[in-house]
């Protein structure tokens, strides 16, 4: 398990393979002077958001010196997410690693229909 270090944010624990892909995408954006919005859920279950610019300090700390080949399909989905208005969601990227969903937000919770006034549930 590696860690992503950002200005003013404690280390974010991330699997080495995801960290390698996410770091690649973030650096590609920042090299072009394009900001990055990233969200994740911390250990306490709180959603965290960070907005990075080219002035941000970012460091990837890998648990292993061995790197696997990057998955270009996954990189493409991460780039679409990081270029979206919602930004990149680490939680969604983890949850749908091998799927085809763009990891911008975790899958939405299904909402119950509102109770109708006068019904037994209201």
N, C-alpha and C positions, 0 to 999 in steps of 0.2 A: 504494500500500500504506500503510495507516494503522497506528496502534498504540494498544493499550489499556494504560494505565498504572494499576497498582494499588499499594497500600501494600506495600512490601517486596519487590516483584516487578519485575524489569526489564521494559521495554516488550515487549508481546506483539505481534508483527507480524501484522496481519490485513488482508485485503482491505477496502476502504472500505465496500462494500455489506454485507458480513457484519458489520463493526464497527458500522454504523448500526443493524442489526437487534439484535445482541447487546446493545449499549449501551441500546437502548430497553427490552429485556426486563429487564436488570439493574436499571435505574433504576425500572421499574414495581414490581419486587419490593422494592427497598430503601425506596421511598417508603411502602410499607405495613409497614415494619419487619420484613420477612421476609428471612431470610438466603438466600444464594445459594452453591451449590456448583458450581464450574466446573473442568473439566479440559481439558488440551490437551497436545500433544506439542511439546516445544521443538526448537530447531535441532539439538541433539545426539541427538535421538530419545528423550529421557527424558520419561515422562509426568509432568506437573505438575498439582497440584491446589491450589485456593485456596478458602477458605470466607470469604465476605464478609458483613458485617453492615452495618447502617445507619451505623455509625461509620467505615466504610472510606472511604478517599480513592480515587476512581476518576475517570479522565480519558480521554476519547477524543480522539485526535489524527488528523485526517483528512488525507490527501494532497491531496485536491481540495476546493474550496469548493462544488462542485456535488453536490447530493444527488439520487439517483433516488427514485422513489416506493417506499414500503415495500410489500413483498409480504405481504399479510395472512395468506395460507395458511402462509407460512414463519414469520411471527411467532407464529401459533397453535401450530405444532409446537415452536418454541423455548420458548414458555411452558409447554407440557406437559412438555418436558424439564427446564426449570429448576424446575418444581414436583415433579419426581420425586425419589425417594430417591437415585438415581444422579447427579442434577444434569445440568448442561448440558455436553456435550462439543463443544468447538470443532472438534476433528478430525472428528467425525461430522457436524457441521453443514456443514463444508467438503465432505466426501466425498459427501454426499447432498443437495446444495442443491436440486435440482429433483425429488427423489423424494418419497416419502410416509413414510419412516422417521422416527421421533422421535429427534432427535440426543442421546441420553443416553450412549451408548457407541459407540466404533467397532465396525464389524461384527466379530463374534467370529471368531477363527481356527479353522479346522476342526482338531480334535484327531484324532490317529491312535488307533486302538483299542490298548489296552495289549497287550503281547506275552504270550502264554500260556506258562507254565512248561513247559519241555521242547520248545517249538517252535523251529525253526531261527532265528527272529528274536530269541529270548530270550537 
